[in-house]
Amino acid sequence: MINNMVDHHCTKEPSDMATQMDLFKKFKYSNNNTLHNIVGFPLIIALFIASFFFLGYTGIFRGIRHSDFSSCGSSISSTTAAIEAALSSNRRPGFLDQSGDHCDLFDGNWLWSNNHPLYQSEDCPFMDVGFRCTENGRPDHFYSKWRWQPKDCDLPRFNSSEMLDKLRGRRVVFVGDSIGRNQWESLLCMLASGVANKNSIYEMNGNPITKHKGYLVFMFKDYNCLIEYYRAPFLAYQGSPPKGASEQVKTTLRVDILASGFRQWKHADLLIFNTGNWWTDEKTTKRGCYFQEGSEVKMNMSLETAFQKTMETLMDFVEKKINKTKTLVLFRTLAPAHFRDGTWKNGGSCKLLKVPDLGLKKSRDRQVEIVSGVISRKSESHEMMIKLLKVTNMSLQRKDGHTSIYYQPAVIGEVASHRQDCSHWCLPGVPDAWNELLYAMFLKWESLRHSSSSSIVDVTST
């Protein structure tokens, strides 16, 4: 259980140890004999409660207010510190160290952290009201207190000033759906946390941060840095059907042409794509949206085939149009939803989910397999600098992190619960962890790019 004793940003913990939640589950479902039932259960509860204190969970019993969480140093007992000192020889390498080159960032665990969240929503003016769960009435702060820990290395602590310095005079571009926007706003807030004068950060066209279609471009004036978002939920161009198409075809997705605005993407220095959540029958054929290739509407083309062809079109664009020595290109994989007993429009819910599912095993995702396959095939014939930001499995464990009923301001202290959002994420929260991985990958790429400009660098070692 040493793995969860201490937050990494104070001291580092050895890997591959059972979490306290896993231990509790083992006891919880054990009912071997009468002695256990009579004597063991009270003892188990006592041990479970004690483990929260021992493992640095002191904030849980103090009202779950941000100001109540103690600092990392004060939350660690002298016993824990002594154990950590004794195990110092087994510490993981840092991801940015040479010994961390073969670390898989996406194979790891969620650990409780007294150093999170990295910002507070009320301190960030660059965030949609729909992501402000605390301000919209969510009473618990559990969801913001977890960090991602790779098994075989330690992530660098996110430093907004360092990242902004490296982004000076450069562009960061997010392209994708509203979950991509969720991640983009997370990065805006993470970077803004290191800027004292928030007035020096502004949208270039004077557009508000609240939901609107199209694109948003934020300038960090002191760094001459742009953080941009382009809405393209399919990544493919969606438009009117060609003449002669069937009456049931209302719109088409051009699997051989990227979405409008692609010319503005290609000169980015850090380019993050995502898609997947809209690739469903509900959002395509059931709405009269069919797939088009060239001038022909493919009435019988499957969703999977259309998705694969769109990914191939994207990869061709990256291979032909992106300067490999200038731009790091990432594809962020599907972020899962956690609706229970329905969907977003027929009673699906996640309001009561307050803790991560830490014991959840990895699962296969067909979309991730398709994207990985396309990248692998393209890389066989072309040197291609595109990497997967694989958040699917790590996010699958975070059923607690969604906006649920807290996607709009509370009315007289209560939020209507007739419809819940179990797709988007509270901020601060899970998308911050994605961006901490993005930060690590970016720093690694920067370091290797400067040391070996003639080679394509591997920033994930996956």
Sequence and secondary structure as in RCSB ss.txt:
>XXXX:A:sequence
MINNMVDHHCTKEPSDMATQMDLFKKFKYSNNNTLHNIVGFPLIIALFIASFFFLGYTGIFRGIRHSDFSSCGSS
ISSTTAAIEAALSSNRRPGFLDQSGDHCDLFDGNWLWSNNHPLYQSEDCPFMDVGFRCTENGRPDHFYSKWRWQP
KDCDLPRFNSSEMLDKLRGRRVVFVGDSIGRNQWESLLCMLASGVANKNSIYEMNGNPITKHKGYLVFMFKDYNC
LIEYYRAPFLAYQGSPPKGASEQVKTTLRVDILASGFRQWKHADLLIFNTGNWWTDEKTTKRGCYFQEGSEVKMN
MSLETAFQKTMETLMDFVEKKINKTKTLVLFRTLAPAHFRDGTWKNGGSCKLLKVPDLGLKKSRDRQVEIVSGVI
SRKSESHEMMIKLLKVTNMSLQRKDGHTSIYYQPAVIGEVASHRQDCSHWCLPGVPDAWNELLYAMFLKWESLRH
SSSSSIVDVTST
>XXXX:A:secstr
 GGGSS TTTS   SS   HHHHHHHHHT    HHIIIIIHHHHHHHHHHHHHHTT GGGGGTS GGGS  HHHH
S HHHHHHHHHTGGG   BTTSGGGTT  TTSEEEEE TT  SS GGG SSS GGG TTTTT    GGGSEEEEE
SSSB     HHHHHHHTTT EEEEEESHHHHHHHHHHHHHHHTT S GGGEEETT   SSS SSEEEEEEGGGTE
EEEEEE TTSEEEE   TT  TT  EEEEEEEE TTHHHHTT SEEEE   TT STTTTGGGTEEEEETTEEETT
  HHHHHHHHHHHHHHHHHHHS TTT EEEEE       BSS TTTT B TT  S  TT      HHHHHHHHHH
HHHHHHS   EEEE  HHHHHT GGGEEET SS  BTTB   SS EEEEE SSSHHHHHHHHHHHHHHHHHHHHH
H TTS   SS  
